[in-house]
Amino acid sequence: MTIQPAAMTAASTDQPADRYDRATIALHWLTAGLVVTLFLLAEGWGFVPRDIRKAGQSLHISLGILLAAVLITRLLWRGSAGRRLPPANIGLLHWAASAAHLALYALLAAQVTLGFLFRWAQGEPFLFFGLFSVPLAFAPDPDLADTIGGLHNLVAWTIIVLAGLHAVAALIHHYALRDGVLRRMLPG
């Protein structure tokens, strides 16, 4: 009989103790993929004909609803069964990494909330891949929609910049510091 280290959780016994569990890794990369896709869709629909733009907006809305579900799942997983690893850094680097992670979570939550508020303020129904619609929560308000739309755009750019810095930091860890931090979150 083999005794597993205490750091191994029941949900993650197939992963080495120095790596995150499969669910955490999958949720991380799914979040990253959704964020990049949503950003590219929003930035790109100004360059396409109206009918394609409407399809892009519909896809953006569906993927935004999916991001909300992934974010909630990720937070619940992180708060319960997700594997905890020791900090990769100490001192200022640890503080900066923790602050960046917290900021990314807060910005993602704000972005999802702003997305819902924006669509409701526009007064247009939104569908999740044509399967169901999210009912309106309040009466349309074009002025509020403009304000929320501006905030939604600002938060999107902030997420992209911060996520880019997060990626650069991971690459520095991997190629310059060679400390294995990036491998903790890589699949496989």
Phi, psi and omega in degrees: 000134181259134176261127181271150178300153180299333182289346181275128177264163180299327182280352187225031185291348180268006180245143175300154184293343180264013179231157175289159179289163184302319181295316179298316179296314180298316180294323178299308184288329175295318176299312181300315180297317178296317181299312181296315180298313178300317180296313181295321176299312183295321181284337185267341187287350174286348183255005184238159178300158187304318183293323177288323178300316180298319177295320178295320178293321177297317177295319178302315181295314180297316179292328176295319176295319177298319177300320178301315180294319179295318180297316178297315178300316181297316180294319178295317179296315181298323181280350183236281191262349183298143182290136174262132176246153176296152180304142179280339183230170173233165175065224185298320179296320178295316179299314181297317179296316179297317179296319180295317179297314179299317179297319179297315178299314181296317179294321177297316178297317178296319183295316178298315179298315179297323178299314177297312181300320180299312182295319178296318180294330176290337180079014180257135178293154175229139184251150174260100181047033179074004183275320178204159178250153175266120183293153177294141181261338180203169183293146178302146180212098184302322179294317177296321179299318178298315180297311182294322178299320177295318178295320179300318178292316180298316179294323178301312179296322179296318177298314182298316179296312181294320177294324176297317177296323177299315179295318178298318179298319178297320179292324176296317177301318185286311188267328182263309183277336179049047185255004176081006182298316181296321181297337179298331185250002180277139176289160174091000000 
